[in-house]
Amino acid sequence: MEYIDLVNRIISAEHSASALAQEAREKQASLDADLERECAQLRQRYLERAQRRISIVEETEAQLAAESMAAVDARLSHAMEALEGAYRAHQQEWVDVLFARVVGQTP
């Protein structure tokens, strides 16, 4: 009888070990799936955050570019006004100097 009891205990232990091993494999698969899902969620959140930051940077850069262009336009406008004022003030003098140089005279 003891031999049969021993064999039954060994078989019972084998079944228990098999069940535990199967449970461990299922938990491992579940953990792998959870980890993969969590990684995908983290990646998605990171990409969304990066896209928001890119949008903010693009808006800021566009604003700075517009301000810079406005400043350049203002300086150009001021320079053109100054040049036109100088031309009106010295028009005849400049014409006389250019004419004299073209015909070979010194003014």
Protein Blocks (a to p, Z undefined) as FASTA:
>chain_A
ZZmmmmmmmmmmmmmmmmmmmmmmmmmmmmmmmmmmmmmmmmmmmmmmmmmmmmmmmmmm
mmmmmmmmmmmmmmmmmmmmmmmmmmmmmmmmmmmmmmmmmnopaZZ
